[in-house]
Amino acid sequence: MSQRRSQGQGQPRISLAEVTRAREETLPPGDGRTVGEDDGPTLRDLTECLFFSPGDGRIWLEDQRMVLVHNTSLGALRRELIERLGIARARGLLTRAGFVSGVHDAQLVRERWVDADPAAIFVAGTRLHSLEGVVKVDVVRLEFDPPRGTYDGEFLWHHSSEDDQHIAAYGVGSEPACWNQLGYAMGYVTTLLGKLTIFREVECRSMGHDVCRVIGRTADEWGDVSEDLHYLNAEGFAGVAHDPASAPTAAVLPSVACELPPLADRRLVGVSSAFNAAAQMLRRVAPTRATVLFVGESGVGKELFAQMLHTISPRAQSPFVSVNCAAIPENLVESELFGVERGAYTGAVSSRPGRFERADRGTLFLDEIGCLSLTSQGKLLRALQEGVIERVGGTRSMRVNVRVVAATNEDLRKAVAEGRFREDLFYRLNVFPVKLPPLRERREDIPLLLNHFLRHYNEMHGRKVRGFTTRVVRALLNYRFPGNVRELQNLVERGVIVADDEGVIDLPHILRDEEAAREMLYSVGDKGRLDQMSPDGQSGGDHLLDRFREFASDAGDGPSLDALESQLVRAALDKADGNVSAAARLLGLTRSRMAYRIRKLQA
C-alpha cells in the first residue's frame, strides 16, 4: 500500500515526553519467535489506530495520514519508473520510499506502546505491514541484542503486493522484486535497533519461488553492503568519494573540533523527499557553468553540497577552492581573492596568487557571502561579470575561468532591501539558487546519518562502538536540532568518545550541561506532569517542582495543575497554527489525547 506521510505543520521544538517514561528503555536481548498472537501491540491493537474520515478525504494511522491506493495503479507507476529510469534507479526510488515508511512506523509503535515487550515491538512491524495491505509475514528466526548491536532475522513473505504487479508486467525472472518492502524492513529495524540493518531477499515469487524469503542482519555482519547502500542513496553521486588531491583547500562534512581525516565513504546521505529535491537540483545544474547559490541554515552542509557539485561537474579534475568570507579581515579581502604583487604594501615580500587564480578551470566556493562589505562586494562583482582579475599592486589583468558557488545562511533579499548587500551582485549570484533543508524537515534521514557518522568516528578515533540505544534514536528523531547536521555529527562524535568499546551510545553519553541538552530533556508526560531528565538519566524532580511553583506564582492563583495543562495546550495549538496533530506532537501526546484535552478546555 502506498503511504504518503505528512510531516505536519509546526515541527516540535522538543517532543520528548516519551524519553522520561523510557528512562530505563535500553532494550534487552530478545527472540521474536516467542511472541504470541496476543502479545501487544496485536494486530487488533494496531487496527484500532486506523481511522477513516471520508467526509474530509483523510485516513489516519494514529496521527499519520495514509492513502488508500489501487495496487494496479502502483504497478503502473512501477512499470513507468522502470521503463523511464531503468531497473537500478527505479529500485532505488522504491527502496528509499519503503525506508521512509519503515522509519515512521517504528516511531509510531515506540511512542504508542512504550511498555510493550521488546520482541513484540520488533514483530509489530510485520503486523503493520500486513495491516497496510503490503504483505503477510511469518517469522522464521528473530534474535536481537541491542546492547551488543546485533540482529539476525529470517522471514517468509506471503502474497507480496509488489510481486503481484511485477509478475503481471514482466513475468518470472531471475532477480528479486520486493524492493519497497525491503526498504521498509530496513527503515523499521534500523530505527528500533539504533544501527543500520540490511535486509536481502534470497528467494522471491518473482523468481519462481512459492514465497519470498528474507534475511536481515546488521551491516557489519553482512560485510560488503555497498550495493545495498547504493539503493539507499538518493543520487548516483551520493557514493562518489571526493579526491582530496583535486581540492587541496576543501573542507568536507563540517566539524567544530577538527577537519575530518580522509575517508572512502564521504558522501551525501539521505532518503527524505526534501533531501532528494536538493540532490536532484544539484545533478541538474552540475554539467552547466551556471553560478549556484546555496541557501540554508547554519550546519545543513552547504559546503559538502558545493564540494559534491564540483565532484560531479566537468571541472572535477581541477581545483576546488573554499573561502570563508566571514573569516577574512576587510583589509585583506582583495589580496585573498585576487592575489598580491611583491612590494604592493609593507610585508608583501613576494608575489602570490589569490583564490581566483588558484581555482582557475575549477570551482571557487564563497561561504558566508553575506558577510562581505559593500566595497568588497563591488570588487567581486567585476570579477564575476568580466572573468578578469588584477592582483593588488599589479598592472596586468588576468582572465580566469572559474565557476563561482556561493552560500549564505541569511536572507540576501532582505539584506538588499536594508542596503547591506548590492542588488546587482545578488542577481549575479542568484542564477540557480538551491535551498538546503534543515534537519528537522528531513527526519527520515536521521537513522542513516547516525550510522554514517558512527562508522566515520569509529574509524577516526580508533573505537569500536556498536550502535545506539533505542531511547537515543527516539530522542534524536524528535529533537529540533537547531544546529542541524553539524549538531547531530558532534553529538555522535561525543558519544563515540565517551561510550565503551563494544558498547552502545546512550543518552548520558551525548548530553552535557548545555542549552541543547536542557531543551531536549524537558517533557510533558501523558499524565500532564512536567518532568525533566538530567544528562545522567536521573529525574530532576526538585528543580521541576520549583519551576511549577514559579509558574503558580506568576499566574497569581496559587498552584494548579489544571491551569498548567490549559496553558500548555493553548501554547502548543498557537505554535502549531491550530493543527491538532502537530500540537499533540509538541506535547508528546497522541492526536486523540490532545483532542480530549481541547474538548475539556472548551467545556
C-alpha positions in Angstrom: 0.0 0.0 0.0 1.3 3.4 -0.9 1.8 5.7 2.1 2.2 9.5 1.9 3.3 10.6 5.3 2.7 14.2 6.2 5.3 16.0 8.3 2.5 18.3 9.6 3.0 21.9 10.5 5.0 23.2 13.3 7.5 20.5 13.9 8.1 20.0 17.7 10.7 22.2 19.3 11.1 19.3 21.7 8.7 16.4 21.6 10.4 14.1 24.0 7.7 13.2 26.6 8.4 9.6 25.9 12.0 9.9 26.9 11.1 10.5 30.5 8.9 7.4 30.6 11.6 5.4 28.8 14.4 6.2 31.2 15.3 2.5 31.5 14.4 1.8 27.9 17.5 0.3 26.5 16.1 -2.9 25.0 17.3 -6.2 26.4 18.1 -9.1 24.1 15.1 -10.9 22.7 13.7 -13.6 20.5 10.8 -12.8 18.2 9.7 -16.4 17.9 8.4 -16.2 21.5 5.9 -13.5 20.6 2.4 -14.8 20.5 -0.7 -13.5 18.7 -1.9 -11.9 22.0 1.3 -10.1 22.8 0.7 -6.4 22.2 0.7 -4.5 20.1 -1.5 -7.1 18.5 -3.0 -6.8 15.0 -6.2 -5.7 16.7 -4.4 -3.0 18.7 -2.8 -1.7 15.5 -6.2 -1.8 13.7 -7.7 0.4 16.4 -5.2 3.1 15.4 -6.6 3.2 11.9 -9.3 5.9 11.4 -11.3 6.7 8.3 -12.7 10.2 7.7 -14.3 10.0 4.3 -16.1 13.3 4.8 -12.9 15.3 4.5 -10.9 12.9 2.4 -8.4 11.6 5.0 -7.3 8.3 6.5 -5.2 8.2 9.7 -2.9 5.6 11.2 -2.7 7.1 14.7 -1.6 10.7 13.8 0.0 9.8 10.4 -2.0 10.4 7.3 -2.4 7.4 4.9 -3.7 7.0 1.4 -5.7 4.0 0.1 -4.5 3.3 -3.5 -5.3 0.6 -6.1 -2.4 -1.8 -6.3 -2.7 -1.8 -10.1 -2.1 1.9 -10.1 1.1 1.3 -8.1 2.0 -1.4 -10.6 1.6 1.1 -13.4 3.8 3.6 -11.6 6.4 0.9 -11.0 6.4 0.0 -14.7 6.8 3.6 -15.8 9.7 4.1 -13.3 11.5 1.0 -14.7 10.9 1.9 -18.3 11.9 5.6 -17.9 14.7 5.3 -15.4 15.9 1.8 -15.7 15.7 -1.0 -13.1 18.6 0.3 -10.9 17.2 3.8 -10.4 13.6 2.6 -10.1 14.7 0.1 -7.4 16.5 2.9 -5.6 13.4 5.1 -5.6 11.1 2.4 -4.3 13.6 1.2 -1.7 14.0 4.7 -0.3 10.3 5.2 -0.2 9.9 2.0 1.8 12.7 3.0 4.2 10.9 6.3 5.0 7.7 4.4 5.7 9.5 2.0 8.0 11.0 4.9 10.0 7.6 6.4 10.6 6.0 3.1 11.6 8.8 2.4 14.1 8.3 5.8 15.6 4.6 5.2 15.8 4.9 1.9 17.6 7.5 3.1 20.1 5.5 6.2 21.0 2.2 4.4 21.2 3.3 1.2 23.1 6.0 2.4 25.4 5.8 -0.5 27.8 5.4 -3.3 25.3 7.8 -6.3 25.2 10.8 -5.5 23.1 10.4 -8.6 20.9 6.7 -7.6 20.3 7.9 -4.2 19.2 10.1 -5.7 16.5 7.3 -8.1 15.4 4.8 -5.2 15.3 6.5 -4.1 12.1 5.4 -7.3 10.4 1.9 -6.8 11.6 1.8 -3.2 10.4 2.9 -4.3 7.0 0.1 -6.8 6.9 -2.4 -4.2 8.1 -1.3 -1.8 5.4 -2.0 -4.4 2.8 1.6 -4.9 1.6 2.5 -8.5 2.6 1.8 -11.2 5.1 4.9 -12.0 7.2 5.8 -15.2 9.1 8.8 -15.1 11.5 11.2 -18.0 10.9 14.0 -16.6 13.1 14.4 -13.3 15.0 17.1 -12.8 17.6 18.3 -9.4 18.6 20.6 -7.9 21.2 20.5 -4.0 21.2 23.2 -3.6 23.8 25.6 -5.5 21.6 24.1 -4.1 18.4 23.3 -7.4 16.8 20.2 -8.5 14.8 19.6 -11.8 13.0 16.2 -12.3 11.4 14.6 -14.6 8.8 11.1 -14.1 7.5 8.7 -15.6 4.9 6.7 -13.1 2.9 3.3 -14.3 1.5 1.1 -12.6 -1.0 3.6 -9.8 -1.8 1.7 -6.9 -3.4 4.9 -5.9 -5.3 5.3 -9.4 -6.7 1.7 -9.4 -8.0 2.4 -6.3 -10.1 5.9 -7.2 -11.1 5.0 -10.6 -12.3 1.9 -9.2 -14.2 4.2 -6.8 -16.1 7.4 -8.8 -16.6 6.7 -12.4 -15.7 9.0 -14.6 -13.7 12.6 -13.6 -13.9 16.0 -14.1 -12.2 16.0 -11.2 -9.7 14.0 -10.4 -6.6 11.5 -7.7 -6.9 10.2 -6.7 -3.4 12.2 -3.5 -3.3 9.8 -1.2 -1.4 9.2 -4.0 1.2 13.0 -4.4 1.8 13.3 -0.7 2.3 10.5 -0.7 4.8 12.2 -3.5 6.8 15.5 -1.7 6.8 13.9 1.6 8.0 11.8 -0.1 10.7 14.6 -2.2 12.3 17.3 0.4 11.9 15.2 2.9 13.8 14.5 0.5 16.6 17.9 -1.0 16.9 19.9 2.2 16.5 22.2 0.5 14.0 22.0 0.2 10.2 20.3 -3.1 9.4 20.3 -4.5 5.9 17.6 -6.9 4.6 18.2 -9.1 1.5 15.7 -11.2 -0.4 17.2 -14.6 -1.1 14.0 -16.2 -2.6 11.2 -14.3 -4.3 7.9 -15.2 -6.1 9.2 -13.0 -9.0 12.0 -15.6 -9.3 9.6 -18.6 -9.4 9.6 -19.5 -5.7 6.4 -20.2 -3.8 7.0 -17.5 -1.2 9.6 -14.8 -0.6 12.4 -15.5 2.0 14.1 -12.5 3.5 17.2 -12.3 5.8 18.1 -9.3 7.9 21.4 -8.6 9.7 23.3 -5.5 10.8 25.5 -4.0 8.1 28.8 -5.1 9.7 27.6 -8.7 10.0 26.9 -8.8 6.2 30.3 -7.5 5.3 30.2 -5.7 2.0 26.9 -3.7 1.8 28.0 -1.3 -0.9 25.3 -2.5 -3.3 22.6 -2.3 -0.6 23.7 1.3 0.3 23.7 2.2 -3.3 19.9 1.8 -3.4 19.5 3.9 -0.2 21.5 6.8 -1.6 19.3 9.5 -3.2 21.5 10.0 -6.2 24.2 8.1 -8.0 26.7 10.7 -7.0 25.9 10.1 -3.3 28.5 7.4 -3.2 31.2 9.3 -5.0 34.3 9.8 -2.9 35.9 13.1 -3.2 39.6 13.1 -4.1 41.4 15.5 -1.7 44.2 15.9 -4.2 41.8 17.7 -6.6 40.7 20.2 -3.9 43.6 20.9 -1.5 41.7 23.6 0.4 38.3 22.0 0.6 36.6 21.1 3.8 34.0 18.4 4.0 31.4 17.4 6.5 31.6 20.3 8.9 33.1 19.6 12.3 33.7 22.1 15.1 36.5 20.1 16.6 38.8 19.4 13.6 38.9 18.6 10.0 37.9 15.0 9.3 40.5 12.6 8.1 40.3 11.1 4.5 37.5 8.6 4.4 36.4 6.5 1.5 32.7 6.9 2.3 32.4 10.7 2.3 29.1 11.3 0.7 25.7 12.9 0.8 23.4 10.8 2.9 19.6 10.9 2.8 16.3 9.4 1.6 13.8 12.1 2.5 11.9 14.0 -0.1 13.4 17.3 0.9 16.9 15.9 0.6 16.0 14.2 -2.7 14.8 17.5 -4.2 18.0 19.3 -3.3 20.1 16.4 -4.7 18.1 16.4 -7.9 18.7 20.1 -8.4 22.4 19.5 -7.8 22.5 16.9 -10.6 20.6 19.2 -13.0 22.9 22.2 -12.6 26.3 20.3 -12.3 27.0 19.9 -16.1 26.5 23.7 -16.7 28.7 26.7 -15.9 25.9 28.5 -14.0 26.6 30.2 -10.7 25.0 28.4 -7.8 23.8 29.9 -4.6 23.2 27.5 -1.7 20.8 28.8 0.9 20.2 27.2 4.3 20.6 27.4 8.0 24.0 27.0 9.6 25.0 23.4 9.8 22.9 22.0 7.0 26.0 21.0 4.9 26.3 23.8 2.3 30.0 23.2 1.8 29.5 19.5 1.4 26.9 20.1 -1.3 29.2 22.6 -3.0 32.0 20.1 -3.0 29.8 17.4 -4.4 28.6 19.8 -7.1 32.3 20.2 -8.1 32.9 16.5 -8.0 30.1 15.6 -10.4 30.8 18.5 -12.7 33.1 18.6 -15.8 35.5 20.6 -13.6 36.1 17.7 -11.2 39.8 17.3 -12.2 40.6 20.9 -11.5 40.9 22.6 -8.1 38.0 23.2 -5.6 39.0 26.3 -3.6 37.0 27.3 -0.5 36.9 30.7 1.1 35.1 31.6 4.3 34.2 35.3 3.7 33.3 35.8 7.4 36.9 34.9 8.4 38.8 37.3 6.2 39.5 40.8 7.6 38.2 43.6 5.5 41.6 44.9 4.6 42.7 41.5 3.3 39.7 40.5 1.2 41.1 41.9 -2.1 44.5 40.3 -1.7 43.0 37.0 -0.6 40.6 36.8 -3.6 42.8 38.3 -6.3 46.4 37.9 -5.1 49.2 40.4 -4.5 52.3 41.5 -6.2 55.6 41.8 -4.4 56.0 45.3 -2.8 52.4 46.1 -3.1 52.4 47.0 0.6 54.6 46.7 3.6 55.1 43.0 4.3 54.4 41.8 0.7 57.9 40.3 0.2 56.8 38.0 -2.6 54.1 37.7 -5.2 51.3 35.2 -4.6 48.2 34.1 -6.4 44.7 34.7 -5.0 41.8 32.3 -4.7 40.5 33.1 -8.1 43.8 32.2 -9.8 44.2 29.0 -7.7 40.7 28.0 -8.7 41.3 28.6 -12.5 39.4 26.0 -14.6 37.8 24.7 -11.3 35.3 25.9 -8.7 35.6 28.7 -6.2 33.3 28.3 -3.1 32.5 31.6 -1.3 30.9 30.7 2.0 29.0 33.2 4.1 28.9 35.6 1.1 26.6 38.0 3.0 29.5 38.9 5.4 31.4 40.8 2.7 31.5 44.6 2.9 29.9 46.7 0.2 33.4 47.7 -1.1 34.4 44.0 -1.3 31.1 43.2 -3.0 31.9 45.7 -5.7 35.3 44.2 -6.5 33.8 40.7 -6.5 31.1 41.8 -8.9 33.6 43.0 -11.5 35.4 39.7 -11.4 32.2 37.7 -11.8 30.9 39.8 -14.7 34.1 40.1 -16.7 36.0 37.0 -15.7 39.1 39.3 -15.3 41.1 40.0 -12.1 44.1 42.1 -11.2 46.5 41.4 -8.3 46.8 44.0 -5.6 49.7 46.3 -6.7 49.7 44.8 -10.2 49.2 46.3 -13.6 48.4 43.3 -15.6 44.8 42.0 -16.0 44.4 38.2 -16.0 41.5 36.2 -17.4 40.3 33.3 -15.2 37.9 30.5 -15.9 36.2 29.9 -12.6 32.8 28.6 -11.6 31.7 30.5 -8.6 29.5 28.8 -6.0 28.3 30.9 -3.0 26.5 30.0 0.2 24.6 32.0 2.9 22.5 31.4 5.9 20.8 34.8 5.8 18.1 36.2 3.6 20.0 38.1 0.9 16.8 39.7 -0.4 16.2 41.3 3.0 19.9 42.4 3.1 19.4 44.1 -0.3 16.3 45.8 0.9 18.2 47.0 4.0 21.1 48.3 1.9 23.6 45.8 3.3 24.1 43.8 0.0 24.4 45.0 -3.5 21.4 44.3 -5.6 23.4 43.7 -8.8 25.7 41.2 -7.0 22.7 39.4 -5.6 21.2 38.8 -9.1 24.6 37.8 -10.4 24.9 35.1 -7.7 21.2 34.1 -7.6 21.3 32.5 -11.1 20.5 29.0 -9.7 19.5 29.0 -6.0 19.4 25.7 -4.1 17.6 25.7 -0.8 19.0 23.1 1.6 16.5 21.8 4.1 17.2 21.9 7.9 17.5 18.5 9.6 14.1 18.9 11.3 12.5 18.7 7.8 14.3 15.5 6.8 13.9 13.4 10.0 13.7 10.2 7.9 17.4 10.7 7.2 18.4 10.7 10.9 18.9 6.9 11.2 21.1 6.8 8.1 23.1 9.8 9.3 23.6 8.3 12.7 25.1 5.2 11.3 27.2 7.1 8.7 28.7 9.3 11.5 29.1 6.3 13.8 31.3 4.5 11.2 33.1 7.7 10.4 34.1 8.5 14.0 34.8 4.8 14.9 37.4 4.9 12.2 38.6 8.4 13.1 39.1 7.7 16.8 40.0 4.0 16.6 36.9 3.0 18.5 34.6 0.0 18.2 31.2 1.4 19.4 28.4 -0.8 18.1 25.4 1.5 17.8 22.8 3.5 19.7 20.2 2.6 22.4 16.6 2.8 21.4 16.0 5.9 23.6 18.8 7.8 21.9 17.4 7.1 18.4 13.9 8.1 19.6 15.1 11.2 21.3 17.1 12.4 18.3 14.2 11.6 15.9 12.1 14.1 17.8 14.7 16.7 18.7 14.6 20.0 16.8 18.3 20.3 16.0 18.9 24.0 15.9 22.5 23.2 14.8 21.3 20.8 12.1 23.5 18.1 10.7 26.6 19.6 12.3 25.0 19.3 15.7 24.0 15.7 15.1 27.5 15.0 13.9 29.0 16.4 17.0 26.7 14.5 19.3 27.6 11.3 17.6 31.3 12.1 17.9 30.9 12.8 21.6 29.1 9.5 22.0 31.8 7.6 20.2 34.4 9.1 22.5 32.5 8.5 25.8 30.9 5.1 25.1 32.8 1.9 25.9 34.3 -0.2 23.1 31.9 -2.9 22.1 29.2 -1.0 23.8 26.4 1.3 22.6 25.8 5.0 22.8 23.2 6.0 25.4 21.7 9.4 26.4 24.2 10.1 29.2 27.0 9.7 26.6 25.8 12.5 24.3 24.2 15.0 26.6 26.1 17.6 28.6 25.2 20.7 30.7 24.4 22.8 27.7 21.3 24.6 26.4 20.6 21.9 23.8 20.6 19.2 26.4 18.3 21.1 28.7 15.9 21.8 25.9 16.0 18.1 24.8 15.1 16.8 28.2 12.1 18.9 29.3 8.9 17.0 28.5 5.2 16.6 29.4 4.1 13.1 30.2 0.7 11.7 29.4 -0.5 12.4 32.9 0.1 16.1 32.4 3.1 16.1 34.7 6.1 18.4 33.8 9.2 16.3 34.0 12.9 16.7 33.4 15.6 14.2 32.9 19.2 15.2 33.7 22.1 14.2 31.4 22.9 11.3 33.7 19.4 9.9 33.2 18.1 10.8 36.7 14.9 12.8 37.4 15.2 16.5 38.2 12.0 16.5 40.3 13.0 19.0 42.9 14.1 21.5 40.2 10.8 21.0 38.3 8.8 21.5 41.4 10.5 24.8 41.9 9.6 25.7 38.3 6.0 24.8 38.9 5.9 27.0 41.9 7.3 29.8 39.9 4.6 29.3 37.3 1.9 29.2 40.0 3.3 32.5 41.5 3.3 34.2 38.1 -0.3 33.0 37.5 -1.3 34.6 40.7 -4.0 31.9 41.5 -1.8 29.5 43.5 -0.6 26.1 42.4 -2.9 24.5 39.8 -2.1 21.6 37.5 -5.3 22.3 35.5 -4.0 25.8 34.8 -0.7 24.5 33.8 -2.3 22.0 31.4 -4.5 24.6 30.0 -1.6 26.9 29.3 0.5 24.2 27.7 -2.4 23.1 25.4 -3.1 26.6 24.2 0.6 27.3 23.7 1.0 24.2 21.6 -2.0 25.0 19.5 -0.7 28.5 18.9 2.7 27.3 17.9 1.2 24.7 15.5 -1.2 27.2 13.9 -4.2 25.2 15.1 -3.0 21.9 13.7 -4.1 19.4 16.4 -1.8 16.6 15.3 1.3 18.9 15.2 0.3 20.3 18.6 -0.1 16.8 20.0 3.5 16.0 18.9 4.7 19.2 20.6 3.4 17.8 23.9 4.3 14.2 23.3 0.6 13.1 23.1 -1.4 11.2 20.6 -3.9 13.1 18.5 -6.9 11.6 20.3 -5.5 12.5 23.7 -4.9 16.1 22.5 -8.4 16.3 21.1 -9.8 15.2 24.5 -7.9 17.9 26.3 -9.1 20.5 23.8 -12.7 19.4 24.4 -12.2 19.6 28.1 -10.9 23.2 27.9 -13.9 24.2 25.7 -16.5 22.6 28.1 
